[in-house]
Amino acid sequence: MTRERTEILDDLINFDSNISSLTKELSVFPWDCEQPFLVIGSDNVVKVLDKLSEGEITRKDIEDWANAIECREDVDFESEPVKEIIHELANPLISEDLTTDKIGAFRNELLRS
C-alpha cells in the first residue's frame, strides 16, 4: 500500500519512523514542487531535541533527520530560527558541538520564537 506524501512528510518532521525508510518512501515523489505540503515548526524541532536528550535517538540520527528535511521543497519552515537550527543540526562539521548546553540553547530559542 502506497502512503500519501503528506503522511510520510508528517512522519519525517515528527521523527515518527526510521529516517532511512521515510526518505526511501519519499524518493518516489518528484523532488520539485510548487509549494510546500507541510511546515516544520518549533514544536517539531523541540520534540526531536527532547528525543535526543532522553536518549531515544543519537546525534547521528538527528543529523540524518535534519539532512532529510533541510533542502526539501515540499517542507517549509515556520520561522528563520527553525530553518537555522535545522541547518546547524544537518551540518555538525561546520557547527558547534551538539552539547547538552547547545541543545538547551536551541530549545530556549525555539520556545521563545
N, C-alpha and C positions, 0 to 999 in steps of 0.2 A: 504494500500500500504506500503510495507516494504522499508525503505530507506537504501541506501548503508552505510557501516561502515564509509567510509571516509567522507561522507556528515555529518553524526552525529558527528564524531570527530571534524570536522571543526566548527560546531555549538558550540561544547563544548569549544574548545580552544579560540573561539572568544566571548564566553558567549552570543550567539545569541538566546538562548531559555532558558526555565526553566531547571535548572541543574538536578532536580529530574527526570523530563521526559526524559532528554537525557541519564542519567545513566540507566534508565529503558529500553530505546531503545537499549543501548549498551549491556545490560545483555544477549541478545540472541546470542551474538557472543562469541566464546571461549576467555577465559582470556589470555591464552598463545598465542604468535605469534613469528615467527622467526625474523621479522624485523618490525620496526615502519611503520605505514601508513602515519603519519604526524609528523611535527616538530613544537613545540611551540617555538616561538621566542620572542625577546624583545618587538617587536611591539604589539604582542598579549597581553602580560602582562601589558604593558603601557596602552593599550586601556581599559583593565579591571580596572586598578588602577584609570584611569580617570573617569570611570563609578562610582566608589566608591566616589571619590572626588566630583563629581557632584550630588551625592545623588540618582543616578539611582538604585544602589544596596546597600546592607548593608554589614557590616563586616561579619555577618554570611553567607551571600550569597558568599562573596569572599572566605571564609573558605571552604564552601561546594564545590565551583568551584575548588579550589586548591586541595582539597582532591580527587575530581573526576579525577584529572589529575596526581597527584603525583606518584602513583605506577603503572600506566598503562604501559604495554609492547608495546602497539600499538601507543604510542606517545613518541617521543624523544624530547630532549631539545637542543635548538640551542647552548647554552653555559652553562658553570658552574654557572655564576650568575643567569641565568634564573632558573636553577634547584634549586639553594639555596633559591631564593626568593619564588618559588612555595612551597618549604618545609616550610619556615617560615610562609607563609600565611595559609598553611594547618594545622599548629600546633601552634595556638596562645597561648596555655597554657605553652609552653616551649620557646616561643619567646618574644621579646619585644612587648609592647603595640603597636598597629597599629594606631599611631597618625598621624596627618597631616604632621608633620616633617618626620616621618618614611616613609610615602607614598612618600613624595618628595625625600627622600634619595634613595628609591627603583627606582623611575623614573630616577633620575640622573645616578645611576649606570647602569641601562638598556640602557639609551640613549648613554652612553659612550662605552658600550661593542659592 
